[in-house]
Amino acid sequence: MSETGKVSVVKGGMFLFEGRKSEDVFTREDISEEQQMFAGVAEEFMQKEVMTRSEQIYAKDWPVTRELLLKAGELDLLRIDIPEQFGGLGLDKVSSAFVGEQIALMPSFGASLGAHTTIGTLPIVYFGNDEQRAKYLPRLASGELIAAFCLTEPSAGSDALNAKTKATLTPDGKHYLLKGQKMWITNGGFADIFIVFAKVDGEKFTAFIVERDHGAISGHEEKKLGLDGSSTTAVMLEDCKVPVENVLGEIGKGHVVAFNILNFGRLKLGSRNIGGAKISLNNSIAYSKERHQFGRAIANFGLIKRKLAEMAIRCFVGDAMVWRTLGMVDKALEMWIQMTRCRSSKQSSSTRLNAPSSRSGPARPSRL
C-alpha cells in the first residue's frame, strides 16, 4: 500500500517476483482465538446435529435440511456476513471462511448452507437498498428464509450475459413479469427467496429479488454423482409477478451483481474445498494404518506413502493460498480469488480421487 493509502494492485504474474513483508501475508497462524472458538461452534454443530441426521439429508428430506439451517441460524452461523443493523454479526471474511471449512464435514449440507449464506444472501447485503435489506436480511440471518441464486440457463452457463429470461414491465408500472427458466439451482427445491437475473426490454441484464410466492416454480430434483444430499433443480418463471421495488441494484447492471457475488462465492468455496480435501487426507491416513497386507499396514508401503505425501503437500499449498487470499481481499486483489477457487477445486478433486487408491482396495464412497 502506498503512503497515500491507495492500494497498489499487482497485475499479471508480478506477485511472483515482488517482495512481501511477512506482516502483509495472512496465514492460518494469524487466526485469532475468537475466530477459532467461533469455528469450533460450527464444527460441534456439524458433528452433533448434522452428521447424526445424514441418512435423512441424503434421502432428500428437505424439512430436515431446513430444520438444521434454522438451528445454524440460532448458533449465528448464518449471520456472519450480514451487518449488525440487519440482524447479523458483521464479521470479517476470515471468520466466515473458517466456518466454511468446518461445514465441509458433510459436503452436501455444506453446499446448502454455503449457497444460502454466500451467493443467496450477499447480493442483498452488498447491492440491496435499505428497505430491501431491512425486509429480507433479518429473516435470512435467522434461517427463517432460505435463499438461492438463479443465474445459469440452458443456453447461458459461463456466458451468463446470454440469458434468455425476460422481464417485462406491466402497463401500470408496478410489477415486472419474469419469463424464462434457470437450471442447476442449489437449494432450488426448498428456497423461499431467489436472486434471479433477467433482461429488461430484452437487453438490460438486471437482478431481481424473487419470492417463491411471486410464482417461481421448482423443477424435479437432479440426479447427481456427488452432493446428492443437496437440492439442485431447475426454476421456472412463467409470468412471475415481481414488484418493481424488488429490482436489485440498477437496471442494466445485473452483471455487476452477478460477477462480484460469484467472486465471494469462489472465495468461500475455496475454504470449503480445502476443508474437504483435508478430511479426505485424514481419512486416508487413518485407513492406511488400519488395513494390513502381507503382514503389515499398507501405510508402510512406499507407493502409499508417496500418494499420502502428495495429497498432504497439495493440501498445504491450497490451504496457504486460501488464507493468503483472505488477507488480500480487503486490498481488492480480485486475481487471488479467481486463483484460489481454481486451485482449491483442483486440489479437492485431486485429493478425493487419490484417496481410494491410497486405500488399496475399497473404491470411492457414493456419498459426498
Backbone torsions as a table, in degrees:
resi	resn	phi	psi	omega
1	MET	NA	136.9	-177.5
2	SER	-76.7	171.1	-179.1
3	GLU	-64.5	-26.2	-179.2
4	THR	-78.8	-5.6	179.3
5	GLY	90.8	0.4	179.8
6	LYS	-82.4	147.4	179.8
7	VAL	-77.7	132.4	174.9
8	SER	-97.3	104.9	-175.3
9	VAL	-82.0	126.4	178.8
10	VAL	-84.6	123.4	-176.1
11	LYS	-102.1	156.2	176.4
12	GLY	58.6	-135.4	-178.8
13	GLY	-100.0	16.4	-176.0
14	MET	-64.2	-21.8	179.6
15	PHE	-62.9	-19.8	179.2
16	LEU	-74.2	-21.7	-172.0
17	PHE	-112.6	-28.7	-178.0
18	GLU	-77.7	139.2	-178.5
19	GLY	-71.5	155.3	178.0
20	ARG	-136.6	139.5	174.0
21	LYS	-76.9	149.4	-176.8
22	SER	-58.8	-35.1	-179.2
23	GLU	-71.2	-12.4	178.6
24	ASP	-86.6	-9.4	-176.1
25	VAL	-110.1	116.3	179.5
26	PHE	-82.9	133.1	178.3
27	THR	-128.0	170.6	178.7
28	ARG	-57.7	-32.5	-179.0
29	GLU	-66.9	-14.9	179.5
30	ASP	-86.2	-4.7	179.1
31	ILE	-65.9	131.6	-176.0
32	SER	-78.8	164.9	177.7
33	GLU	-62.3	-38.7	179.0
34	GLU	-62.6	-42.1	178.5
35	GLN	-66.1	-38.0	177.6
36	GLN	-66.0	-39.9	178.6
37	MET	-63.8	-40.9	-179.8
38	PHE	-66.1	-40.6	176.9
39	ALA	-65.1	-32.3	177.2
40	GLY	-63.4	-35.3	175.6
41	VAL	-61.7	-43.2	179.5
42	ALA	-64.6	-42.5	-179.6
43	GLU	-63.8	-43.7	179.1
44	GLU	-63.9	-40.7	177.2
45	PHE	-60.0	-44.7	179.9
46	MET	-63.8	-43.2	-177.3
47	GLN	-68.4	-47.7	-171.5
48	LYS	-88.1	-32.2	-174.9
49	GLU	-102.3	-46.4	-172.7
50	VAL	-83.1	-51.0	-176.2
51	MET	-62.2	-30.3	179.3
52	THR	-74.2	-11.9	178.8
53	ARG	-112.1	19.3	-172.6
54	SER	-59.5	-38.6	-179.0
55	GLU	-61.3	-41.3	179.5
56	GLN	-69.8	-37.0	178.8
57	ILE	-64.2	-46.2	-178.7
58	TYR	-73.4	-16.5	174.0
59	ALA	-84.0	5.8	179.2
60	LYS	61.1	40.7	175.4
61	ASP	-85.0	85.0	-172.5
62	TRP	-63.1	-31.7	173.9
63	PRO	-58.1	-33.9	176.9
64	VAL	-68.4	-43.7	177.6
65	THR	-59.6	-43.0	178.9
66	ARG	-65.7	-38.6	177.6
67	GLU	-60.7	-42.0	179.9
68	LEU	-69.3	-36.6	176.4
69	LEU	-65.5	-35.8	176.8
70	LEU	-65.1	-40.4	176.8
71	LYS	-65.3	-37.0	176.6
72	ALA	-61.7	-36.9	176.7
73	GLY	-64.7	-38.8	178.7
74	GLU	-64.2	-28.6	178.6
75	LEU	-90.5	7.0	178.8
76	ASP	71.7	15.2	-177.5
77	LEU	-76.8	-14.9	178.2
78	LEU	-99.2	-1.6	-171.5
79	ARG	-102.0	-5.1	-166.2
80	ILE	-56.4	-47.5	-173.9
81	ASP	-89.6	-3.4	-176.5
82	ILE	-91.2	134.6	-180.0
83	PRO	-59.0	149.9	-177.2
84	GLU	-58.9	-38.0	-176.3
85	GLN	-67.5	-10.7	178.5
86	PHE	-118.1	28.9	174.0
87	GLY	89.9	8.5	-178.5
88	GLY	-105.7	-167.8	179.3
89	LEU	-107.3	-21.8	179.4
90	GLY	60.6	38.6	-178.0
91	LEU	-83.8	174.6	-177.1
92	ASP	-79.4	170.0	-177.7
93	LYS	-71.1	-24.8	177.4
94	VAL	-64.5	-47.4	178.4
95	SER	-59.8	-43.6	-179.2
96	SER	-62.2	-46.1	-178.4
97	ALA	-69.8	-34.4	179.9
98	PHE	-65.7	-38.4	173.9
99	VAL	-64.2	-40.5	177.6
100	GLY	-57.7	-35.5	178.3
101	GLU	-65.9	-36.5	-178.1
102	GLN	-70.9	-36.4	-176.8
103	ILE	-74.4	-4.6	175.4
104	ALA	-68.8	-9.6	179.4
105	LEU	-55.8	-36.1	170.2
106	MET	-127.0	99.9	-174.2
107	PRO	-56.0	-35.7	-178.3
108	SER	-64.7	-49.1	177.8
109	PHE	-68.2	-34.8	176.7
110	GLY	-59.5	-37.2	177.8
111	ALA	-65.4	-40.5	-180.0
112	SER	-64.8	-48.1	-179.0
113	LEU	-68.4	-42.1	-178.6
114	GLY	-64.4	-41.4	178.7
115	ALA	-64.3	-37.3	179.6
116	HIS	-66.9	-50.1	-173.1
117	THR	-76.1	-25.3	-174.5
118	THR	-103.0	-84.2	-173.8
119	ILE	-71.9	-17.1	178.0
120	GLY	-85.1	-39.6	-173.9
121	THR	-98.5	-38.9	-174.5
122	LEU	-60.4	-30.0	175.9
123	PRO	-56.4	-38.2	179.5
124	ILE	-75.2	-36.9	177.9
125	VAL	-58.7	-47.4	-171.4
126	TYR	-93.5	-25.3	-174.3
127	PHE	-121.9	-7.9	179.1
128	GLY	-75.0	152.1	172.6
129	ASN	-81.9	175.1	-175.5
130	ASP	-60.2	-38.2	-180.0
131	GLU	-65.1	-44.0	179.4
132	GLN	-65.1	-42.7	-179.3
133	ARG	-66.6	-39.9	178.9
134	ALA	-67.0	-33.4	-177.7
135	LYS	-75.0	-41.3	-170.2
136	TYR	-106.1	-37.8	-170.1
137	LEU	-62.7	-42.3	179.1
138	PRO	-59.0	-37.6	-179.0
139	ARG	-78.0	-28.4	173.1
140	LEU	-72.8	-35.1	179.9
141	ALA	-67.1	-33.8	-178.2
142	SER	-84.1	-18.4	-175.4
143	GLY	91.9	1.6	176.2
144	GLU	-63.2	-41.0	174.4
145	LEU	-109.6	141.9	176.4
146	ILE	-115.9	138.7	-173.5
147	ALA	-111.1	157.0	175.9
148	ALA	-140.2	160.3	-175.8
149	PHE	-118.7	119.1	-173.5
150	CYS	-115.5	93.6	179.9
151	LEU	-118.1	-49.4	-173.7
152	THR	-67.3	140.7	176.3
153	GLU	-130.2	167.2	179.0
154	PRO	-54.0	-32.9	-178.6
155	SER	-112.4	10.7	-177.4
156	ALA	-142.4	91.0	176.5
157	GLY	-101.1	-97.3	175.4
158	SER	-62.8	-32.1	177.4
159	ASP	-85.8	67.0	-171.2
160	ALA	-61.4	-31.5	-176.5
161	LEU	-75.0	-2.3	176.7
162	ASN	-89.1	18.6	-177.5
163	ALA	-58.6	144.1	179.9
164	LYS	-103.6	-11.6	179.3
165	THR	-62.9	130.9	-175.1
166	LYS	-111.3	150.5	174.4
167	ALA	-126.0	117.2	-176.2
168	THR	-115.6	126.7	180.0
169	LEU	-71.4	133.9	178.7
170	THR	-71.8	157.5	-178.0
171	PRO	-55.4	-31.8	-179.1
172	ASP	-82.5	-4.2	176.8
173	GLY	73.4	13.6	-175.5
174	LYS	-100.3	-18.2	-176.5
175	HIS	-139.5	160.8	166.9
176	TYR	-112.0	137.5	173.8
177	LEU	-98.4	115.2	-179.2
178	LEU	-95.4	132.4	-178.1
179	LYS	-137.1	121.4	179.8
180	GLY	160.0	-171.1	-179.1
181	GLN	-137.9	135.7	173.2
182	LYS	-111.0	155.5	-178.0
183	MET	-140.3	163.0	-178.1
184	TRP	58.0	44.6	-175.9
185	ILE	-92.4	112.1	176.5
186	THR	-68.3	134.5	-174.1
187	ASN	73.2	8.4	-176.5
188	GLY	-58.4	-28.9	-176.0
189	GLY	-76.8	-20.0	-175.9
190	PHE	-139.7	5.2	-179.0
191	ALA	-67.6	152.0	177.1
192	ASP	-100.8	-29.8	-176.0
193	ILE	-122.8	133.3	179.2
194	PHE	-123.1	128.7	171.0
195	ILE	-89.1	106.5	-171.2
196	VAL	-112.6	139.6	178.5
197	PHE	-111.5	128.7	-178.2
198	ALA	-146.5	164.4	-178.7
199	LYS	-101.7	117.9	175.4
200	VAL	-78.3	131.7	-177.7
201	ASP	58.9	25.6	175.6
202	GLY	76.8	0.6	-176.4
203	GLU	-145.3	-22.2	-175.7
204	LYS	-92.0	98.4	-176.8
205	PHE	-66.0	118.4	-168.9
206	THR	-138.2	147.0	177.3
207	ALA	-97.1	143.7	179.4
208	PHE	-133.0	147.4	168.9
209	ILE	-94.5	112.1	-175.8
210	VAL	-112.8	125.8	174.4
211	GLU	-88.8	150.0	179.6
212	ARG	-57.6	-36.0	-179.6
213	ASP	-67.8	-12.3	176.5
214	HIS	-73.4	-14.5	178.4
215	GLY	123.8	11.1	176.8
216	ALA	-72.6	131.3	-176.7
217	ILE	-120.2	128.9	179.3
218	SER	-83.6	141.2	174.6
219	GLY	-85.0	-167.9	-179.7
220	HIS	-72.7	158.8	177.4
221	GLU	-72.0	130.5	178.6
222	GLU	-72.6	143.2	174.0
223	LYS	-90.7	115.6	-172.2
224	LYS	-115.5	156.0	176.6
225	LEU	-71.5	-37.8	178.3
226	GLY	-132.2	175.8	-179.0
227	LEU	52.3	36.1	-175.7
228	ASP	-75.7	-1.7	174.3
229	GLY	-97.9	12.0	175.1
230	SER	-116.3	154.9	-178.3
231	SER	-86.1	125.8	175.0
232	THR	-134.1	114.8	-176.8
233	THR	-138.8	169.8	164.8
234	ALA	-82.8	157.8	174.2
235	VAL	-127.3	119.3	-178.2
236	MET	-96.8	136.3	178.9
237	LEU	-123.1	104.8	-177.9
238	GLU	-116.5	94.1	-173.6
239	ASP	52.1	46.8	178.0
240	CYS	-68.7	120.3	-170.6
241	LYS	-91.9	107.8	-174.6
242	VAL	-115.8	127.1	179.2
243	PRO	-59.8	146.4	-178.9
244	VAL	-61.4	-27.5	179.7
245	GLU	-70.6	-6.0	178.5
246	ASN	-95.1	8.5	169.8
247	VAL	-65.4	129.5	-176.9
248	LEU	-102.3	115.1	-175.1
249	GLY	79.2	-151.2	-177.5
250	GLU	-97.8	147.2	173.8
251	ILE	-63.4	130.8	-178.7
252	GLY	86.9	-1.2	-179.8
253	LYS	-117.1	28.5	179.8
254	GLY	-63.2	-29.3	179.5
255	HIS	-64.2	-30.8	178.2
256	VAL	-65.5	-42.2	177.3
257	VAL	-64.7	-53.3	-173.7
258	ALA	-59.8	-51.8	-172.0
259	PHE	-71.7	-35.6	177.0
260	ASN	-69.1	-40.9	179.5
261	ILE	-67.7	-39.1	177.1
262	LEU	-61.9	-33.0	176.2
263	ASN	-62.5	-44.1	177.2
264	PHE	-66.2	-34.9	175.9
265	GLY	-61.7	-41.0	178.5
266	ARG	-63.8	-39.5	180.0
267	LEU	-63.1	-48.2	-179.7
268	LYS	-68.1	-37.3	178.6
269	LEU	-64.5	-32.1	178.2
270	GLY	-59.0	-46.6	-179.6
271	SER	-67.4	-37.5	179.3
272	ARG	-68.1	-38.8	178.0
273	ASN	-61.5	-45.7	-179.5
274	ILE	-66.3	-38.0	175.9
275	GLY	-58.7	-44.3	178.3
276	GLY	-65.7	-38.8	179.6
277	ALA	-63.8	-40.5	-179.3
278	LYS	-69.8	-33.7	175.1
279	ILE	-63.8	-44.1	177.9
280	SER	-61.1	-41.8	178.9
281	LEU	-62.8	-48.0	-179.4
282	ASN	-62.5	-40.4	177.7
283	ASN	-64.5	-39.0	-179.7
284	SER	-66.9	-40.8	178.1
285	ILE	-63.0	-46.8	-179.4
286	ALA	-60.6	-43.6	-178.0
287	TYR	-68.4	-38.6	-178.6
288	SER	-65.6	-22.5	176.0
289	LYS	-82.4	-27.5	-178.9
290	GLU	-82.7	-38.7	-175.4
291	ARG	-79.4	129.1	-179.6
292	HIS	-114.6	137.9	172.9
293	GLN	-139.5	139.5	-179.8
294	PHE	55.8	34.7	173.4
295	GLY	83.1	8.0	178.2
296	ARG	-150.1	160.7	179.8
297	ALA	-63.7	140.0	-178.4
298	ILE	-66.3	-15.3	176.3
299	ALA	-62.6	-17.8	-178.9
300	ASN	-88.1	-6.9	179.7
301	PHE	-83.0	141.1	-174.6
302	GLY	-57.6	-44.1	-177.3
303	LEU	-64.9	-39.8	178.5
304	ILE	-66.4	-41.8	177.1
305	LYS	-57.9	-42.6	-178.4
306	ARG	-64.1	-44.7	-179.8
307	LYS	-61.8	-44.8	-179.6
308	LEU	-64.9	-38.9	179.4
309	ALA	-64.8	-42.3	179.0
310	GLU	-64.2	-40.0	177.5
311	MET	-62.4	-42.4	-179.1
312	ALA	-65.1	-40.8	179.6
313	ILE	-62.6	-45.1	-179.1
314	ARG	-64.6	-38.9	177.2
315	CYS	-62.6	-42.2	-179.4
316	PHE	-63.1	-45.3	-179.9
317	VAL	-64.2	-46.4	179.7
318	GLY	-62.0	-40.8	179.5
319	ASP	-62.0	-43.9	179.5
320	ALA	-62.7	-39.2	179.3
321	MET	-64.6	-42.6	-178.8
322	VAL	-59.9	-50.1	-175.1
323	TRP	-72.9	-34.1	175.6
324	ARG	-64.8	-39.3	179.0
325	THR	-62.0	-43.0	178.8
326	LEU	-58.2	-37.9	178.3
327	GLY	-69.8	-22.3	-177.8
328	MET	-92.4	-15.7	-174.5
329	VAL	-57.2	-43.3	-179.3
330	ASP	-65.8	-13.7	177.4
331	LYS	-97.5	9.1	172.6
332	ALA	63.7	34.5	178.1
333	LEU	-93.4	84.6	-176.4
334	GLU	-57.6	-34.5	-177.6
335	MET	-52.3	-38.4	-176.6
336	TRP	-66.8	-35.1	178.5
337	ILE	-63.7	-45.8	180.0
338	GLN	-60.4	-45.2	-178.2
339	MET	-65.0	-40.3	-177.4
340	THR	-64.8	-44.5	179.7
341	ARG	-61.5	-45.1	-178.4
342	CYS	-63.1	-49.1	-176.5
343	ARG	-68.6	-45.2	-176.5
344	SER	-67.3	-36.1	177.2
345	SER	-64.9	-43.6	178.3
346	LYS	-63.9	-40.6	179.9
347	GLN	-65.5	-44.2	-180.0
348	SER	-60.7	-44.5	179.2
349	SER	-64.7	-44.1	-178.1
350	SER	-62.4	-45.0	-179.0
351	THR	-64.8	-43.2	-178.4
352	ARG	-70.5	-32.4	177.4
353	LEU	-71.8	-33.0	179.3
354	ASN	-79.4	-23.1	-176.8
355	ALA	-56.5	-47.3	180.0
356	PRO	-61.2	-38.8	-177.9
357	SER	-69.6	-25.7	177.7
358	SER	-76.9	-11.3	179.7
359	ARG	-89.6	-12.6	174.7
360	SER	54.4	44.0	178.9
361	GLY	169.8	-87.1	-177.0
362	PRO	-59.1	143.9	-177.7
363	ALA	-87.9	-172.8	-179.0
364	ARG	-62.9	131.8	174.9
365	PRO	-65.3	150.2	-176.0
366	SER	-77.1	-20.0	-173.5
367	ARG	-104.3	135.7	173.8
368	LEU	-134.0	NA	NA
